[in-house]
Amino acid sequence: MPMPVFAIPFPVIDPVALSIGPLSVKWYGLAYVAGLLGGWWYSRRLVSTDPLWAGRSRPKPEELDDMILFVALGVVLGGRLAFVLFYDLQRYLARPQDIIAIWQGGMSFHGGLLGAATGLWLFAKRRGYPVLAMFDLAAAVAPIGLFLGRIANFIKPELWGRPAPGLPWGMVFPDAGPLPRHPSQLYEAFGEGLLLFALLALVVRLGGLKRPGLVAGIFGMGYAVARIVCEFFREPDPQLGFLFGGNVDALSGGVTMGMLLSLPLFLAGLVLVLRARRPQQMSESGSSA
């Protein structure tokens, strides 16, 4: 089949960023490392800026090394478990040994978020810090990792978009057929990454960290909206398709797992925002949640 007039061939990108003898470092792994380091650096700047917090208790910069460890473990365990349960349960029931084969791919953002929240809760309880302070801090830096992760999805490539014949920037991805598709990974990098980071940075600058739960709530709502919008351009997971509604053949309409999992995240964010707006939430004790 001839390539459509407006199709853009996928750029040839070596998935291996660096090779030293038998060892190779892939862009995908670098994205995770860079996301953690970027979040660590930005969080140190935030906790070191006293006027942003109005006296709220929060970790010291040197304690963030331990916090990142809790978060990283939560992301990996939660992201993998949620992917197994919600995205490909039948496969893993048939081959349970594959559950630990994380190097084969298969992570859920929503599960990783829940795992990270659990890690932050454990860290806060062990160190005696307010849980919402941990959530606000993590929410402010999370879009850094989201942006880099979606760029890694594009480079791999995986999680491409739905067919888009005639779209000027439609792209033909390897192993995705001859039709040009939405580069939905880049849409998500912009919406869930750059745009959400800018919004939260503005909220922080305007005093958002002084209201417990406000930054975390806006993150939850903002990510949910960005993810649901991008799901309209992203091809559903092949093993799931549309959960209901839509046309699988035409890849139009319908509800996807990503949309469904984003709804409770939006509601949780809304609850936090409404809670943060109450006047009594301006003060926070060292052990409150």
N, C-alpha and C positions, 0 to 999 in steps of 0.2 A: 504494500500500500504506500503510495507517495506521501511524503510529509506535507501536512497542510501549509498553506502559504505563510501563516503567521507563527508557525511553531519555532521555538528557540531550542536548539539542542542543549541538553544538560552539559554544563562545562566539565571537562575532564579534570577531576580532582582526585589525587591519590589519597585514599583514606588513611594512609600512614604518613604522619607528619614528620617523623624522625626515625631513622634506623641506625643503630650502633651494633654492628656485628649481628648476632642472632636476635638481639632485642629490638623491638619496634614499638613506637609510641603512636597511637592513633589519635586523630583529631577528636574523636568521640570522648576518649579518656581525658584529653587535654581540656575539653570543654567543662567537664565535671570539676577538674582540679582548678581551672581558672575561675569557675563560678564560686567555689568555696573560698579561694584566696581573695577574690574581689569582694565577696560578702564579708569576709573577715576584716579586710582593710577598711571598708566603709563603716562597718559596725563599730570598729575602734574609734573612728572619727566621731560617730554619733554619741557614744557613751562618754567621750572626752569633752563634749561641748555642754557644759552645765546649763546655760540658759535654755536649751531645748527641753529640759526635763522639769524645770520648776521644782526641784527638790525631790523628785521621785527616786526611789531606790532602784538601782540597776547595777549590773556587774561592772567591775573594774576592767580596764582594757586588758590586763594580763590574764584575767579569768576567761576571756573569750576563746582561748585555745581549747580549753576543756569543753566549752559550750559547743564549739564547732564539731567536736568528736561526737557528742550526744546527737547533734542534728544529723551528721553524716550517717551514723548507724541507723537512726530512725528513718531517714530517706530510703536507704537501701532495703531495709527489712520491710517497711510499710509499702514501698513502691512495688516490690516483688510480690508480696502476699496479695495485694489488691489486684495486680495483673492476673495472678493465677485464679483468684476467686471470681473476678468480674469479666475478664476478657477471654480466657481460654481454659476454663475449668475441665472440660471433657478431655482435652489433651493431657493435662497433668494428672488427672485421675487414672488415665491409661499408662502414663509414664511418670510416676511420682519422683523418680530420680532426677528428672529434668528440672524440678522446682529449684534446686540449688545451682543450676547451670546459668547463673546470671550473665556470664560472658556471651551466651547465645542471644541475648536481648530479651526484652519484655519487662517494662517498668510502667507503672501507673502513676501519673502526677498526683492524683487525688489521694492515693494510698501513701505516696511519699510525703505529702503534706500532713496527713494524719500521723504518720510515723515521726516526722519532724516535730509536730506539736507535742507528741508524747515524750520525745527526748527533751524538749524544752521544759515541759512540766516536771520531769524528773530532775533536771538540772536546777530548776528554780526551787524545788522542795529541798534538795540536798544543800543548797547554798543559802536558803532563806530569803530569796528574792521574790517579788510579786510575779505571779505567772503572766499577767497581762503585760508587764514590762518586757518580759521575754518575747511574748507574741508580737508586740509592737516593733521591737527591734528587729526580729527576724523578718517580719512582713516588709519592713522598709528596704531590706537588702535582697529579698528573694527574687525580684525581677532580674537581677544581674544573672543569676544562674538560669532563669527561664530563657532569657535572651540567648545566652551561649548554648544552652541545650537545644533550642530550636534551630540554631545555625548548624549544630552538629547533625541534627536530623536531616537537614538539607544536604550537607556534604556527604552523608553516608551512601546514598540517599534512602530515606524511608518516610512514611507518613505523608506521602504526597497528596495532592488535591484531586478533586473530581475533574473529569474531562471538561475542557473549555475550548471547543473549536471556534476559531475566529478571534480569540482573545489575543491582543497584541503581545502580551508578555507570557502567553501560554508556553509551557515548557514540556518537552518530551523527556521523561525520566527513564533511565535504564530499567528494564524488567517491568515496566508499567504499560507496555503496549505502544502503538504508534501515535495515539492521539495526544495533542498538547493538553496539559493539565494546569490547574491553578498551582502556583508554588506556595501551597498553604503553610509550609514550614516558615516561610518568610513573613507571611501575614501574621502568624502567631508570634514570631520573634518581635515584630513591631508592636502588636497589640498587647500581648502578655508580658513583653519585655520592656522595650523602650518607652512606650506610651504609659504603661502602668508605673514604671520607675519614675518618670517625670511627674506624674500625678502625685505619687506618694512623697517625692522629694519636696513638692510644693506644700503638701499637707504638713510635713515635718517642719518646714520653714515657717509656716503660719501658726505653729504651736500645737500640732497634732499630738506630739509625744507627751504633752502636759495632761491629756485626757486619756486615762487608761482604756485601752481597747479600740480607740478610734482608728489608728493606723492599721491595725490588724483587721478591723471590720471593713475598712475601705478596700484593703487588699483583697479580702474574700469576695466582696461584691464586684470589684473591678476585674479580677481574674475570671470570675464566673461569666460575666457579660462578654469579655473578650473571647473566652473559650467557646461559648455558645455561638457567637457570631462567626468565628472561624470554622466551626464545625459544619456550617452551611457550604463551605468551600472545600472541606477536607473529605477525602474518600473514607467511608466507614471501614472499620476493621474487617478484613475479609471473612474471618471466622464468625463474626457477629452480624454484619450488615446493619440494616435499620432495625431497631427494636420493635417499632410499630410505625405504620404509615410509610409513605414514600414509595418509590419505584427503584428496586435494586438494580435493574438493568440500566435505567436512565440515570441512576445516582442523583435523584432529585427529591426534595422534601424529606419527610420522615424524621424520626427522633433517634439519635445515636447514644451510645453509652456515655460518651464525653459530655453530651448535653445533660443527660439524666443525673450524672454524678455532680455536675456543677450546680444543680438547683439547691441541694442542702447546703452547699458552700455559700451560695448567695444569701440564703436565709440566716445562716450562722453569722455572716458578716453584717447583715442588717440588724440582728439582735445586738451585736457589739456596738454598732454605731449608735443605735437608740439608747443603749446603756450609757455610752460615753457622753451623750448629750445631757444627761441628768445632772443638775448642779452638784449633788453630793458626790459625784464621781470625780470631781476636781481634786479631791484628796484621796490618798491611797496609803494604807499602812504597809509595813514591810512584809507582812505575811498574807496579805489579801490575794484573792485570785480574780 
